[in-house]
Amino acid sequence: MTFTKILQGQKDENWALPIMFSLCLDLRKLATKADLQLDKKEKPHEMLEKSADLLMGFFRICVGDSRCSTEDSKRWGILNLTNQLFKIYFKVNKLHLLKPLIRVIESSNLKDMYPISQRVTYKYFVGQQQMFQSKFQIAEENLTFAFHHCHKGSKKNKQLILIFLITVKMVLGEIPSMFLLRKYELMQFAEIAKAVKDGDLLRFGNALEANEDFFIKWGIRLVLEKLKTIIYRNLFKKVYLLFQTHIIPISAFKDALNFKKEYENDEEIDEEETMCILSNLIHENKMKGYISFQHMKIVLSKQNAFPSLSTSDFSVGNVRVFECKQICQPPDKSFKGYSSVSSFLFIN
C-alpha cells in the first residue's frame, strides 16, 4: 500500500502530516539531483515535473479533507505542500501553475493560522510572482510581510527577500539606504539607487552592465528597466529647476538626455523620441503640463509641475527615511524573530 492511499484512508486524523512533509521535501530534492545527473537537453526538469505531479496528489487529498474538525483536518498540510510546489514551478518556469494554488490558500480559513515560517515562505514566492506580473503594490505588501516576519537570525533569507523587495520599492519610487545595502551585502543596487535619485542615465546603464549577471540570475533585470521612467522624471526636473520657467523648449530636454546617455555608444536621441518620453511622463502624471507641437515647447503647470510620486501611479511619500513597519500592517511582535531594520528614502 502506497503512502498516498494510507493518507487518503485516514479519517478524522492528521498525525501523518509530518511524515508527508518529510517525504515531499526528500522527493523534491531527489528529483532535482536526478535531473542534474540525467542532463536531458530536451526535458531538463523531467523528474522535477513528475515529482510535482505526486505532490499535487497529496495536495488534493489535503484540500478535500474539509468535513472533519479543524484540529484533525489534513488541510493543515496545504501551505507546506504549496510552498514545495512553488519551489518546483519557479525552477521549471511554469508560474501560471501558481494561480490555482494561491486561490486555495487565499480562500482558506486557516491562512492566518499556519506556522509563521510557512507563511513567510508563501509570501516570499507570491511577492515574486506579483512582481513579475507588474502588481508592485501587492508584491510590496507580501515581501514586506516576509521580511518583517523572517527570523532575525536568518540573514541569508532576509537577503533573498530584500533582492525582490528593494527592486519593487525602487519601482514604486523608494530608494534603499546605503546602510541597508551594506548590512545585507547587496551593494549591487548601490549605483542603481544613486542613478535613480540623481536622474543619471549613464550611471544607470553602467550599473546595469556591471551587475548584469546578478540581476539576470534573480530575474529582475527587465523589472529594473522600469526605473528609467523615474530617472527621466528626475532628470527633467533638474532641467525645469535650471530654466526657472514653466515654458521650456523640447530641445533642452533632448540635450539633457544626450548629455549622459544610458550607454556611451548609443545614438543621439532626437526631438521626436524626447517628445514621446515627455508624453509618457505626462500620461503617468509624473509631470503636469502639455506639449506645444507648433512651438516645440512644453508648457508645465505653474503649480507642482513635478508631483510627488505618491500622487502618480506609484504610492510613495515625501523625502524622508523610514522603516518598513511604518508603511505596512504592524507585524506580530510576539514572534521572537521579529525584526524591522530596513530603511528607504522617498523620492520627491
Secondary structure by P-SEA (a helix, b strand, c coil): ccaaaaaaaccccccaaaaaaaaaaaaaaaaaaaaaaacccccccaaaaaaaaaaaaaaaaaaaccccccccccccaaaaaaaaaaaaaaaacccccaaaaaaaaaaccccccccaaaaaaaaaaaaaaaaaacaaaaaaaaaaaaaaaccccaaaaaaaaaaaaaaaaaaabbbbcaaaaaaaccccaaaaaaaaaaccaaaaaaaaaaaaaaaaaaccccccccaaaaaaaaaaaaaaaaaccccccaaaaaaaaaccccccccccccaaaaaaaaaaaaaacccccccccccccccccccccccccccccccccccccccccccccccccccccccccbbbbbcc
